[in-house]
């Protein structure tokens, strides 16, 4: 069980006298509610820092390196304002798993669409968002904790490097032309940033679930649909079911 009474504040300097503040809390288990005094203090800190010239956010799962499991797979889910490769990204969710499907860590950041002026927005997707729940909207383009795209990408790269080897980790998107392609395109907008996985390790959830149809059934969806992290958690359960089946078969 992770020690949820231990937190860390990390402050990174940014240009123009600004700072990026992350509250690091040991990785909760999927579905675990974080209601410890440390977590309450962290929320208060983020609330106060958010009013300063700073960017604040949560990164879960930053245990000391000696305690970490190495992730072989990352399940990625994006919420966007278009379905095209250059779509505006409004939130990034991800769950890291070991080679046999064990949970390692998770990531979530909401992204300001104003920081992506040259990226795609289409009316059909906007109309679709109008029909979604207030909770889903609040976790993406209406989030009070959204950060600029470049900072969200830096945070994601740091998270990947903390839990996986970027040269070998496999990144799973839901559709061969969506999550991985769009996030790769967003990284390409920033010459100073490098995508934290290799193109040959792009993987597609729809393909593997078509081959292992039984893995689709992992019980009722938990959380908010179209919340990037909650969607990634659900898809991670499906991938874990496939991985456990495949690895148990190999062992036999």
N, C-alpha and C positions, 0 to 999 in steps of 0.2 A: 504494500500500500504506500503510495507516495506521501511524503511529509508535507501536508498542505499548510503547515504553520510556519514554513520557511519561505521567505520571498527575497528577491533581489531587485534593486533599482539600478538600471544601467542608463547612463546619460552619454550620448554621442554628440560631439560638436558638429554643427552644420554651418554652411556659409551664412553670411549676413548676421552673425551674432545669435543664431537660433540654435536650438538643441532638439535632439530626438530622445525621448524617454521611453524605455520599455520596462514594464513590470514583469519580471520573470518568476513564474510559479511552477513547481514540479508538476509534471504531466498528470492531469486527472485521468481517471479511467473513463471510457465513453459513458456519457449520461450522468456522471457524477456532478452533484451540485457543490459549488465552491462557496461556503458560507462561514469560513473560519474567521477569527479576528484578524489574521494576517491578510486575508483576502479583502475584508472590509477596509482595512488600512490602505491596501493597494488601490482600491477603487477611489478612496478619498484623495490619495496622492495624485492619481491620474486626473481626477476632477479639478484639483487645484492647478496642476501643471498645464492642463488644457487651456486655462485662462491666461497663461503666460506665453511668451514668444517661444513656444515649444510644440512638439508633436508627441502625443502620448499613445501608447497601445500596449496590449498584452501579447506576450509570447509564452506559450505553455510548453513545459517539458524540458527546461534548461537545467538538468541535473549535472553534477560534475562529470567530466568525461569518463572517469573510471566506472561510473554507474550506468552509462548509457548502453543501449542495444544499438547495433548498427543496422540501419534500415536498408533493405534491398529493393523496396518498392515504395513509391509515393503515389497516392491517389489524389488527383488534382480536380478541383471544381471551381469554375469561374461563374460569376454573374456579370452580365454585359448589357449594353444598350444596342447591340446589333448581333447578327449571326455571321457576319462576314469576318475574314481573317484579320482585318484591321479594326475590329470592334473596340469601342470604349469599354474598359474593364471597370466595374464598380465594386467588386469584392473578389478576394482570393481565399479559397479554403483548401486545406490539404491535410492528409493523414498519412503518416509514415508507418510501414509494416516491415517486419523481418521477412526472411525468405520463406518461412513457414506460416506467415500470416499473423504473427504476434504483434500487438499494438506497441508502437514506440513513442510517438509524439504527434501533436497536431498543431495547425497554424491557421490563423484567420486575420485578415486585415480588410477593412473597407477602404475604397480608393476614391478620391475626388475626381469626378468626371471633368471638372474645370481644368485639371492639370493635364488633360489630354485633348487639346483643342483641334488637333489634326486627325483624330481618330473617328471611326464611323459610329453614327447613330442613325437608326432607321425608325420610321413611324410604326411599322408593324410590331417591332419589339417594344416600343414605348406603349402602344395600345395594350400589348400583352401584360406589361408591368402594372398597368392601371387596374387589372383584374386580380392581381395577387394580394396576399394578405398584408395588413399594415406591419406585421412583425417582420415579414420578408423584406419589405421596403426599408424598414428601420435598420436592417442589418447590412444594407448596401448603399444605395444612392441617397437615402435620407439619414444615414448614420451621422451622429454628432461627432464621432471619433474617426472620420475618414482622414486619410493622409494622402499627400501627393503621390502620383504613380512611381516616381523615381525612388521615393523612400520606401514604398511598399515592396518594390522589387529588391531593394537592398536588404530589407528585413527578410524577405523570402529566401534570398541567396544565403544569408547568414544562417537561417534555420536549416536549410538543406545541408550546408557544410557542417553544421553542428551534429547532424544525425546520419549522414550518408556520405558515400564517396561519389562526388558528382560525375566521375568518369564511368561509374558502373551502375548507379541507381536507375531503376526503370520507373518512368513517370507515366501514369495511367490517366488518360482523359476519357470523357464520355462521348465518344465519336472521334473518328480519325481526323476530322477537319475542324474540330472545335477547340477544346480547352488548351491542348498543347500548342496548336498552331497559333492561336490568338495570343497566348502568353509569350511565345517565342517572338511574335511580331512586336509586342510591346517592349520586350527587352531590346530589340533591334532599333528602337527609337532612341536609345541612349547608348552612344558609342563608348561611354566609360563603364558600362555594365556588361557582364557576360552571363548568358543563360546558364544556370547551375546544373545542367544535365546535358548529355550528349544526344544528338539527333537520332543516332541509331538505337537509342533506348526509349524512344517514343512507343507507347503501348496504348491499345484501345479497349476500353471496358466492353463496348457493345459486341466486339468480335469474340472476346473470351466468354461472355455470357451467352452468346449464340451457340458456342461450342459446349458450354456447360450450363444448360438451361436450369438445372436444379439449384444452381447457386443463386438464382434470382430471389429465391424464397429465404429471407433471413428474418422473417417476422415483420410486424408493423413498422412503418417509418416512425422514427423517434425524432422529435424536434419540429422545426419549422421548414416546410418545403420551400425550396429556392433560397434558402440560407446556405451560402457556399460551404461553410464548415459542416452543417448538418447533412447536406447532400453528400459531401465527401465521406462523412462517417458511414452513411448507409452504403455507399458504393464500396468502401473499404471492408465492410462486413461481407459483402458479396465476393470481393477478391480474396479475402482471407479464407472463405469457404472453399474456393477453387484451389488455393495454394495448399491448404491442409489436405484436400483430396489428392492432389497431384503428388505432394511429398510423401503421404502415407502409402500411396501406390508404388512410388519409387522404392520406398523402404522395404515393401513386401517383395 
